[in-house]
């Protein structure tokens, strides 16, 4: 049996049966590759000259095999396009099944699920410019494994200046630890807390179950705090909790900002009990009615771990996050991270550093802030006469308050409108003593611009 790889375009591996003759063996090998799907529809095959040279056979043999398969419909041949694998119709049974199958909830045509920015707004051209500069200027050691678990010093230096200027964070590059997003950072901190023999952690009564489940898997019991129009009720913090996870700038998902009195209460609790505050500043740059409130970390950098990411400002697919760690916690965090727990690529880190220092990041955030503010205004104008819109004018989502007992029916109505939506009840801690509340958490940042108008129309049609 002869085996060979074609070297024109994509490599082409063919098994030619020695018992059937060269042309018959080649024809059957190509036919089977197309039939099985190993050669996908549209795949361009090598020219007859190239494949003949690669297989060590006559060019006419390849040309005749191609011609036979074109006649059978397995291949197509057009002037200027070369010889390609032909498109094949799906079996009728599979096609019929596809027509009647109802899409899954998160596969509906329109989505207002919270937690994602408008991915079509990613600044491709500006990012490419930054990537080229970063690659050109990258030191040789950037292509190695990296000796420092904190991440590239260039990005830590850039973040130090940006966070101080834009978020009021006190930091220096030595205390910044880069990670692959908020969940990665929270995982590392949960390990540290367990090592410190912390058993209980305070969380907000409304929040993401993925975070609560992560903490539970780490062996930490979560105790919910009340949440109202002033944010988390930090006066409920007790000595029994060794740490607290808070979203002070924009409570997720209710949209409240933690008041100065409650910020002070949280810091006082941490100082008095030796507790640690984990600050999730997930969308702090996006405030529309005033300057963004500074980070809670600025009140006590020794008791607050600041966590931020590029997931909302740029894209979650970058897997780029950072922690500003108190001095007394740094070595423990680095030990938890370990040499086997890598973060995002060094080149992506260098690109983000260039993106920040060049001013492109600020320009992008300002542009997206204008886009999201316009969408929020349009959302309020479209539905504000029928439902209440609560929470501050900030972030990438809003809460629409519904008449009592209607949340489930509105979600069902949205599904019939081909719209994915989340109700507020999906974010409630199972042990939280919170008053009943029917509402929708509307991620107006999620749809691309091209889908925003029909998505808003679908929401309007689903509301009572």
Backbone torsions as a table, in degrees:
resi	resn	phi	psi	omega
1	UNK	NA	134.4	-178.9
2	UNK	-100.3	132.8	176.1
3	UNK	-123.8	138.3	-179.1
4	UNK	-153.0	160.4	176.0
5	UNK	-117.1	127.5	174.6
6	UNK	-74.7	146.7	-176.0
7	UNK	-113.2	9.3	177.0
8	UNK	-94.3	122.4	180.0
9	UNK	64.1	-130.3	178.4
10	UNK	-74.5	144.2	176.7
11	UNK	-63.0	143.0	-177.9
12	UNK	-129.4	111.9	179.9
13	UNK	-97.0	126.6	-179.2
14	UNK	-132.0	136.9	173.5
15	UNK	-102.1	113.7	-178.3
16	UNK	-99.4	120.2	179.5
17	UNK	-71.4	125.4	-176.0
18	UNK	-76.0	-14.7	-174.2
19	UNK	-89.6	-4.9	-172.3
20	UNK	-114.7	0.9	-175.3
21	UNK	91.9	154.4	-172.9
22	UNK	-64.8	-48.6	-175.3
23	UNK	-66.7	-44.0	179.7
24	UNK	-64.9	-40.3	179.2
25	UNK	-64.9	-41.9	178.8
26	UNK	-65.9	-44.1	-179.6
27	UNK	-59.9	-46.2	-179.1
28	UNK	-66.3	-38.4	179.9
29	UNK	-63.4	-43.1	178.5
30	UNK	-68.6	-40.9	179.7
31	UNK	-61.4	-44.1	-178.8
32	UNK	-66.9	-37.6	178.9
33	UNK	-63.7	-38.0	177.8
34	UNK	-73.9	-41.3	-178.6
35	UNK	-63.0	-42.0	-176.2
36	UNK	-77.2	-15.1	-177.8
37	UNK	90.7	0.2	177.8
38	UNK	-62.5	-35.7	169.0
39	UNK	-100.5	107.7	-175.6
40	UNK	-70.0	154.2	176.9
41	UNK	-56.8	134.1	-179.8
42	UNK	94.1	-10.2	-179.8
43	UNK	-63.4	129.1	178.4
44	UNK	-84.6	129.6	179.8
45	UNK	-89.6	158.6	175.8
46	UNK	-61.1	155.3	174.5
47	UNK	-63.3	158.9	-179.8
48	UNK	-60.3	-36.0	179.1
49	UNK	-65.1	-46.4	-177.3
50	UNK	-66.1	-44.7	-178.0
51	UNK	-68.1	-37.2	178.1
52	UNK	-63.2	-42.1	178.8
53	UNK	-65.8	-37.3	-177.5
54	UNK	-70.3	-35.9	-178.2
55	UNK	-89.6	-11.1	-179.6
56	UNK	72.4	36.2	-179.9
57	UNK	-128.1	173.4	-178.2
58	UNK	-71.0	145.4	179.8
59	UNK	-62.7	-36.5	-179.7
60	UNK	-61.7	-32.2	179.5
61	UNK	-63.3	-44.2	178.6
62	UNK	-67.1	-43.0	-178.6
63	UNK	-62.2	-39.1	179.1
64	UNK	-68.5	-38.8	177.3
65	UNK	-63.8	-44.3	177.3
66	UNK	-59.2	-45.6	-176.9
67	UNK	-62.4	-39.3	179.5
68	UNK	-64.6	-42.3	-178.5
69	UNK	-72.6	-29.1	173.2
70	UNK	-65.6	-42.9	179.6
71	UNK	-63.8	-34.5	179.6
72	UNK	-78.6	-13.8	179.6
73	UNK	94.8	3.8	178.3
74	UNK	-78.4	-28.2	-179.0
75	UNK	-127.0	162.2	171.5
76	UNK	-126.4	149.7	179.4
77	UNK	-137.1	118.8	179.1
78	UNK	-130.9	145.4	179.2
79	UNK	-61.0	126.2	178.9
80	UNK	86.6	-13.2	-179.2
81	UNK	-110.4	-12.1	179.5
82	UNK	77.2	-168.0	180.0
83	UNK	-99.6	128.5	-175.7
84	UNK	-132.4	159.3	173.8
85	UNK	-72.0	132.1	-175.0
86	UNK	-76.4	152.7	172.3
87	UNK	-68.2	139.5	179.6
88	UNK	-116.9	136.5	178.1
89	UNK	-69.9	144.6	175.6
90	UNK	-69.7	149.7	172.9
91	UNK	-56.3	143.8	-174.4
92	UNK	-62.1	-34.4	-178.8
93	UNK	-65.1	-43.5	179.4
94	UNK	-65.2	-39.8	179.9
95	UNK	-63.6	-41.3	179.6
96	UNK	-64.6	-39.6	179.0
97	UNK	-63.8	-38.3	-179.6
98	UNK	-65.5	-31.3	-178.2
99	UNK	-70.8	-34.0	-173.0
100	UNK	-95.9	-13.9	-177.1
101	UNK	-72.3	125.9	179.0
102	UNK	-79.0	134.3	-177.6
103	UNK	-63.9	151.1	176.2
104	UNK	-65.8	162.0	-174.6
105	UNK	-54.3	-45.5	-176.9
106	UNK	-87.3	11.5	174.0
107	UNK	-113.8	16.2	179.4
108	UNK	-69.7	163.1	-172.6
109	UNK	-64.3	-37.2	-177.1
110	UNK	-118.6	148.4	-179.2
111	UNK	-139.3	131.4	170.1
112	UNK	-124.6	30.6	177.1
113	UNK	-68.6	136.2	-178.4
114	UNK	-77.5	165.4	173.1
115	UNK	105.4	-4.4	-178.1
116	UNK	-130.5	142.6	172.5
117	UNK	-81.6	177.2	173.4
118	UNK	-75.5	102.8	-174.8
119	UNK	-66.4	-22.5	177.7
120	UNK	-69.9	-14.6	179.8
121	UNK	-87.6	3.4	179.8
122	UNK	-60.4	131.5	-173.5
123	UNK	-78.8	75.1	-172.6
124	UNK	-58.6	-47.7	-176.2
125	UNK	-65.1	-46.2	-179.6
126	UNK	-66.2	-37.7	178.4
127	UNK	-65.8	-40.3	178.5
128	UNK	-63.7	-40.2	176.8
129	UNK	-61.1	-45.0	178.8
130	UNK	-64.6	-38.5	-179.6
131	UNK	-64.7	-39.8	178.8
132	UNK	-64.5	-43.8	178.6
133	UNK	-64.3	-42.8	-178.9
134	UNK	-63.4	-41.3	-179.6
135	UNK	-68.0	-39.2	179.7
136	UNK	-63.9	-40.7	-174.8
137	UNK	-93.2	-1.9	-174.0
138	UNK	-63.5	132.1	174.3
139	UNK	-69.1	158.0	-177.8
140	UNK	-59.5	-32.6	-176.2
141	UNK	-71.1	-10.9	177.2
142	UNK	-67.5	-20.0	-178.9
143	UNK	-92.4	4.0	178.2
144	UNK	-96.2	-168.1	-178.4
145	UNK	-74.6	-25.4	179.3
146	UNK	89.1	122.4	-175.5
147	UNK	-84.5	-14.6	-171.1
148	UNK	-115.0	120.7	179.5
149	UNK	-67.0	-10.4	179.3
150	UNK	-76.0	-20.6	-178.1
151	UNK	106.6	178.5	-175.2
152	UNK	-61.8	132.9	-179.3
153	UNK	-64.8	-28.9	-179.5
154	UNK	-62.8	-42.3	180.0
155	UNK	-72.7	-37.8	179.1
156	UNK	-64.3	-36.2	177.0
157	UNK	-67.0	-44.1	-179.8
158	UNK	-64.5	-40.7	-179.8
159	UNK	-67.4	-34.7	178.8
160	UNK	-57.0	-48.1	179.6
161	UNK	-68.6	-43.0	-177.4
162	UNK	-65.6	-47.9	-177.5
163	UNK	-64.2	-36.3	177.2
164	UNK	-65.9	-42.1	-176.5
165	UNK	-74.7	-44.1	-171.3
166	UNK	-94.8	-27.2	-173.8
167	UNK	-124.7	1.3	177.9
168	UNK	68.1	29.3	-178.1
169	UNK	-90.9	134.8	174.9
170	UNK	-92.6	118.1	-176.5
171	UNK	-155.9	163.5	165.7
172	UNK	-136.5	158.8	-173.9
173	UNK	-56.2	-29.0	-177.4
174	UNK	-69.5	-21.1	-177.0
175	UNK	-104.6	8.5	175.4
176	UNK	-97.5	129.4	177.5
177	UNK	-118.4	120.5	179.3
178	UNK	-81.8	144.7	-178.9
179	UNK	-144.5	175.9	-175.2
180	UNK	-95.1	44.4	179.5
181	UNK	112.2	173.7	-175.6
182	UNK	-64.4	-42.6	-178.2
183	UNK	-61.1	-39.4	177.2
184	UNK	-62.8	-45.8	179.0
185	UNK	-62.2	-42.6	179.5
186	UNK	-64.6	-36.7	177.3
187	UNK	-60.6	-44.7	179.5
188	UNK	-64.0	-42.8	-179.1
189	UNK	-67.8	-34.8	176.8
190	UNK	-63.0	-38.9	176.6
191	UNK	-61.9	-42.4	179.9
192	UNK	-64.0	-44.1	-179.1
193	UNK	-62.4	-40.2	178.2
194	UNK	-65.7	-38.6	176.6
195	UNK	-62.4	-31.7	177.5
196	UNK	-83.6	8.1	177.3
197	UNK	67.6	26.4	172.0
198	UNK	-75.9	133.7	-178.4
199	UNK	-113.9	-22.3	-175.2
200	UNK	-132.9	142.0	-177.7
201	UNK	-136.0	135.3	177.4
202	UNK	-83.3	136.9	175.1
203	UNK	-133.5	165.1	178.7
204	UNK	-75.1	144.9	-175.7
205	UNK	-61.2	-26.8	170.0
206	UNK	-112.7	132.3	179.7
207	UNK	-178.5	-172.4	-177.5
208	UNK	-85.8	130.5	179.5
209	UNK	-67.9	-25.5	178.6
210	UNK	-62.4	-34.3	177.9
211	UNK	-72.6	-44.1	178.4
212	UNK	-62.7	-41.1	-179.9
213	UNK	-66.7	-37.2	177.4
214	UNK	-61.5	-45.6	179.9
215	UNK	-65.2	-39.2	179.4
216	UNK	-63.3	-41.3	178.8
217	UNK	-64.9	-26.7	177.3
218	UNK	-81.2	-1.6	179.1
219	UNK	91.2	17.5	-179.1
220	UNK	-106.7	125.4	175.0
221	UNK	-81.0	135.3	-180.0
222	UNK	-102.1	129.9	178.1
223	UNK	-112.1	120.4	-173.9
224	UNK	-78.0	141.4	171.5
225	UNK	-96.6	150.0	174.1
226	UNK	-65.2	153.5	178.8
227	UNK	-133.3	131.5	176.1
228	UNK	-140.8	-159.8	-176.6
229	UNK	-67.1	-12.1	177.1
230	UNK	-103.3	12.7	179.8
231	UNK	94.4	-160.0	179.9
232	UNK	-66.5	142.8	179.8
233	UNK	-83.2	79.4	-174.1
234	UNK	-67.4	-15.2	175.4
235	UNK	-67.0	-12.9	178.1
236	UNK	-86.2	-4.6	178.1
237	UNK	-62.2	136.8	-177.9
238	UNK	-125.4	168.6	179.5
239	UNK	-67.7	-16.7	-179.6
240	UNK	-68.9	-22.8	179.4
241	UNK	-93.4	131.4	179.4
242	UNK	-87.7	-12.1	-179.0
243	UNK	-157.7	164.3	178.6
244	UNK	-140.6	134.0	176.5
245	UNK	-103.4	118.7	-174.0
246	UNK	-131.0	153.3	171.7
247	UNK	-120.1	77.1	-169.2
248	UNK	-66.8	-41.0	-173.9
249	UNK	-69.5	-30.9	-173.8
250	UNK	-162.1	89.2	-173.4
251	UNK	-54.2	130.0	178.4
252	UNK	-101.4	124.2	7.4
253	UNK	-106.2	1.9	-170.0
254	UNK	-69.1	-20.5	175.1
255	UNK	87.3	8.8	180.0
256	UNK	-83.1	151.2	173.3
257	UNK	-100.4	136.0	180.0
258	UNK	-66.9	124.4	-176.4
259	UNK	-70.2	159.3	178.5
260	UNK	-55.1	-40.2	-179.5
261	UNK	-63.1	-40.3	-179.5
262	UNK	-75.7	-29.2	172.5
263	UNK	-63.0	-45.4	179.7
264	UNK	-63.5	-38.9	179.3
265	UNK	-63.0	-39.2	179.5
266	UNK	-65.2	-44.8	179.9
267	UNK	-66.7	-40.3	177.4
268	UNK	-60.6	-41.7	177.2
269	UNK	-59.6	-45.2	-178.4
270	UNK	-63.9	-41.3	179.8
271	UNK	-68.5	-39.2	-175.9
272	UNK	-72.0	-41.2	-173.3
273	UNK	-99.0	-9.1	-174.1
274	UNK	78.3	15.1	-179.3
275	UNK	-75.6	169.1	-177.9
276	UNK	-122.0	135.7	177.0
277	UNK	-104.4	127.7	174.2
278	UNK	-102.5	113.1	-176.1
279	UNK	-98.3	113.9	177.4
280	UNK	-92.8	100.9	-178.4
281	UNK	-99.7	65.4	-166.1
282	UNK	-73.2	-27.4	179.2
283	UNK	-145.2	36.5	-173.2
284	UNK	-61.9	-20.7	-179.0
285	UNK	-74.9	-16.3	-170.2
286	UNK	-104.8	84.3	172.8
287	UNK	-121.5	134.5	-168.8
288	UNK	-110.8	-20.0	-175.9
289	UNK	-101.7	-6.2	-178.0
290	UNK	-169.8	179.1	174.5
291	UNK	-63.9	142.3	178.8
292	UNK	-59.6	143.3	175.6
293	UNK	-69.5	138.2	179.8
294	UNK	-66.1	164.7	-178.0
295	UNK	-69.5	147.5	175.4
296	UNK	-61.6	-29.5	-178.1
297	UNK	-55.7	-29.6	-179.1
298	UNK	-63.1	-21.5	179.9
299	UNK	-75.9	-29.8	179.3
300	UNK	-161.4	86.8	-178.5
301	UNK	-62.7	-16.1	-180.0
302	UNK	-85.7	-14.2	-177.9
303	UNK	-117.9	-3.6	-176.2
304	UNK	-122.3	129.7	170.2
305	UNK	-96.5	119.5	179.9
306	UNK	-91.8	128.7	177.4
307	UNK	-121.9	126.9	177.3
308	UNK	-136.2	163.7	179.3
309	UNK	-146.7	169.8	171.8
310	UNK	-97.3	10.8	-173.4
311	UNK	-66.7	-37.9	179.8
312	UNK	-91.9	-35.7	-177.0
313	UNK	-77.6	-30.9	179.0
314	UNK	-120.4	-78.1	179.5
315	UNK	-168.6	139.9	178.3
316	UNK	-65.7	-23.8	-178.9
317	UNK	-66.3	-15.0	176.2
318	UNK	-69.5	-22.5	-177.5
319	UNK	52.2	54.9	-175.5
320	UNK	-126.3	118.2	177.4
321	UNK	-143.3	171.6	-178.8
322	UNK	-151.9	151.3	174.1
323	UNK	-124.5	134.9	169.9
324	UNK	-101.8	111.1	-166.5
325	UNK	-104.7	135.6	173.7
326	UNK	-57.3	148.6	-176.7
327	UNK	-54.4	-39.7	-177.0
328	UNK	-73.6	-4.1	-177.2
329	UNK	-111.2	-11.5	-169.0
330	UNK	-59.5	-51.3	-175.8
331	UNK	-63.3	-34.7	178.9
332	UNK	-68.5	-39.2	178.1
333	UNK	-65.2	-43.5	179.5
334	UNK	-65.5	-35.9	176.7
335	UNK	-66.0	-39.0	178.1
336	UNK	-67.1	-35.6	179.7
337	UNK	-67.2	-46.4	174.1
338	UNK	67.0	164.8	-179.1
339	UNK	-71.1	-20.6	-177.7
340	UNK	-90.7	-4.2	-174.8
341	UNK	-107.8	85.6	-174.2
342	UNK	-84.0	158.7	178.9
343	UNK	-106.3	-158.8	-179.1
344	UNK	-64.0	164.5	-173.7
345	UNK	-64.6	151.5	-179.3
346	UNK	-62.4	-36.7	-179.6
347	UNK	-67.8	-36.8	175.6
348	UNK	-65.9	-38.4	177.5
349	UNK	-63.8	-42.7	178.6
350	UNK	-66.2	-36.1	178.3
351	UNK	-64.9	-44.8	178.7
352	UNK	-64.1	-36.9	176.8
353	UNK	-60.7	-45.0	177.9
354	UNK	-65.5	-39.5	179.8
355	UNK	-60.6	-39.6	-179.8
356	UNK	-73.7	-51.2	-173.8
357	UNK	-67.8	-26.1	179.7
358	UNK	-78.6	-11.1	-176.9
359	UNK	91.7	-5.1	-178.4
360	UNK	-65.8	-33.4	-179.9
361	UNK	-65.0	-45.2	178.6
362	UNK	-61.8	-42.0	179.9
363	UNK	-64.0	-40.8	179.7
364	UNK	-65.5	-44.7	-179.2
365	UNK	-62.7	-41.6	178.5
366	UNK	-62.4	-41.4	179.0
367	UNK	-64.9	-42.4	179.5
368	UNK	-71.0	-33.0	177.0
369	UNK	-60.6	-41.7	178.2
370	UNK	-65.2	-41.2	-179.5
371	UNK	-64.3	-47.0	-177.2
372	UNK	-70.5	-34.5	177.0
373	UNK	-64.0	-41.2	178.7
374	UNK	-62.3	-41.4	179.4
375	UNK	-65.6	-41.8	179.3
376	UNK	-62.4	-41.8	177.7
377	UNK	-61.0	-41.8	179.9
378	UNK	-68.0	-35.8	176.6
379	UNK	-62.6	-48.1	-179.6
380	UNK	-62.8	-40.8	179.8
381	UNK	-65.3	-33.3	-175.8
382	UNK	-78.8	-33.6	-171.6
383	UNK	-124.4	-7.4	-173.5
384	UNK	-63.8	-18.2	178.9
385	UNK	-83.2	-9.1	-178.6
386	UNK	-114.3	-29.6	179.8
387	UNK	-135.9	158.9	176.6
388	UNK	-83.7	143.4	176.1
389	UNK	-110.9	115.4	-175.1
390	UNK	-112.0	166.9	-177.5
391	UNK	93.2	161.6	-179.6
392	UNK	-72.9	161.9	177.8
393	UNK	-78.8	88.1	-174.1
394	UNK	-161.4	166.9	170.1
395	UNK	72.9	-161.5	-175.5
396	UNK	-116.9	12.1	178.6
397	UNK	-146.7	161.3	176.1
398	UNK	-136.7	157.5	178.6
399	UNK	-107.3	125.0	177.5
400	UNK	-104.9	115.0	-179.1
401	UNK	-80.1	132.2	-175.7
402	UNK	-110.5	161.3	171.9
403	UNK	-59.0	148.1	-177.0
404	UNK	-55.1	134.7	175.4
405	UNK	80.1	11.0	-174.9
406	UNK	-110.3	-1.7	-173.7
407	UNK	-59.0	-47.6	-176.8
408	UNK	-64.4	-41.9	-178.0
409	UNK	-67.4	-35.2	178.2
410	UNK	-68.0	-38.8	177.5
411	UNK	-63.7	-38.2	176.5
412	UNK	-66.0	-40.8	177.7
413	UNK	-63.4	-39.4	178.6
414	UNK	-62.9	-40.0	178.5
415	UNK	-60.4	-38.7	177.4
416	UNK	-69.2	-21.8	174.9
417	UNK	-87.4	6.9	-179.2
418	UNK	66.0	34.8	-175.4
419	UNK	-120.3	126.7	175.3
420	UNK	-86.4	126.5	-178.7
421	UNK	-140.3	155.2	172.3
422	UNK	-114.6	139.1	171.0
423	UNK	-89.8	156.1	-179.3
424	UNK	-61.3	-30.9	-177.8
425	UNK	-61.6	-23.5	-179.8
426	UNK	-66.9	-17.4	-175.6
427	UNK	-106.2	0.9	-176.0
428	UNK	-78.8	132.0	175.1
429	UNK	-63.4	133.5	-175.7
430	UNK	-61.7	-20.1	-179.3
431	UNK	-104.4	5.5	-175.0
432	UNK	-73.9	132.5	176.1
433	UNK	-92.6	76.7	-177.1
434	UNK	-115.6	146.9	178.2
435	UNK	-65.1	150.0	178.6
436	UNK	-57.8	139.7	-179.7
437	UNK	-152.7	121.4	175.7
438	UNK	-99.3	125.6	-176.9
439	UNK	-162.5	165.2	173.8
440	UNK	-114.0	142.6	173.3
441	UNK	-105.3	105.1	-170.1
442	UNK	-101.7	112.6	178.2
443	UNK	-85.8	84.5	-176.7
444	UNK	-73.4	-9.9	176.3
445	UNK	-80.9	-14.1	-171.1
446	UNK	-72.1	-48.4	-173.4
447	UNK	-67.6	147.1	169.5
448	UNK	-68.5	162.1	-178.8
449	UNK	-54.6	-38.7	-176.7
450	UNK	-65.4	-23.1	-177.4
451	UNK	-105.3	-2.0	-172.6
452	UNK	-63.5	-47.4	-176.8
453	UNK	-62.4	-50.1	177.9
454	UNK	-66.8	-29.9	177.8
455	UNK	-66.9	-43.0	178.1
456	UNK	-64.4	-36.7	177.9
457	UNK	-65.9	-39.1	178.3
458	UNK	-64.3	-39.8	177.2
459	UNK	-63.4	-46.1	-179.7
460	UNK	-58.6	-40.0	-179.8
461	UNK	-69.2	-25.6	-177.1
462	UNK	-84.6	-20.2	-175.9
463	UNK	-75.8	151.8	178.1
464	UNK	-67.7	NA	NA
